[in-house]
């Protein structure tokens, strides 16, 4: 019996961001369509930026949880998140 297609993406629930980035880079490298390759490469880079910003925000929140009231940290993390989430107009 053949395994049915995973249309709901269940197998991806266990993927880390690094796994997704690796898959995007592999698709970018192995695909013959230059536009698709550029898209997958850009997607991988954006996911890495989002992971870094999210990790920084999480560390900052944990720091505040333990009594740190650093306005400089809050500003730096907020700035990085805004840069990563910014959409060019």
QUINORVEN-V115215 format. One record per residue. RES is the residue in three letters. PSI is psi in whole degrees, -180 to 180 (* if undefined). BURIAL is b if it has 9 or more other C-alpha atoms within 8 Angstrom, else e. Layout:
# QUINORVEN-V115215
res->[RES & RES]
psi->[PSI & PSI]
burial->[BURIAL & BURIAL]
This chain:
# QUINORVEN-V115215
res->[UNK & UNK & UNK & UNK & UNK & UNK & UNK & UNK & UNK & UNK & UNK & UNK & UNK & UNK & UNK & UNK & UNK & UNK & UNK & UNK & UNK & UNK & UNK & UNK & UNK & UNK & UNK & UNK & UNK & UNK & UNK & UNK & UNK & UNK & UNK & UNK & UNK & UNK & UNK & UNK & UNK & UNK & UNK & UNK & UNK & UNK & UNK & UNK & UNK & UNK & UNK & UNK & UNK & UNK & UNK & UNK & UNK & UNK & UNK & UNK & UNK & UNK & UNK & UNK & UNK & UNK & UNK & UNK & UNK & UNK & UNK & UNK & UNK & UNK & UNK & UNK & UNK & UNK & UNK & UNK & UNK & UNK & UNK & UNK & UNK & UNK & UNK & UNK & UNK]
psi->[133 & 150 & 135 & 157 & 143 & 81 & -18 & -4 & 25 & -37 & -19 & -9 & -26 & -2 & 138 & 171 & -40 & -37 & -46 & -43 & -45 & -42 & -41 & -44 & -38 & -45 & -40 & -39 & -40 & -7 & 143 & -14 & 112 & -34 & -42 & -42 & -44 & -41 & -49 & -37 & -44 & -39 & -44 & -44 & -42 & -40 & -39 & -42 & -43 & -39 & -44 & -45 & -41 & -42 & -43 & -42 & -41 & -43 & -41 & -44 & -40 & -38 & -44 & -36 & -33 & 21 & -1 & 130 & 43 & 110 & -29 & -42 & -45 & -43 & -45 & -44 & -44 & -42 & -45 & -43 & -43 & -39 & -46 & -38 & -9 & 142 & 129 & 141 & *]
burial->[e & e & e & e & e & e & e & e & e & e & e & e & e & e & b & e & b & e & e & b & b & b & e & b & b & e & b & b & e & e & b & e & e & e & e & b & b & b & b & b & b & e & b & b & b & b & b & b & b & b & b & e & b & b & e & b & b & e & e & b & e & e & b & b & e & e & e & e & e & e & e & e & e & b & e & e & b & b & e & b & b & e & e & b & e & e & e & e & e]
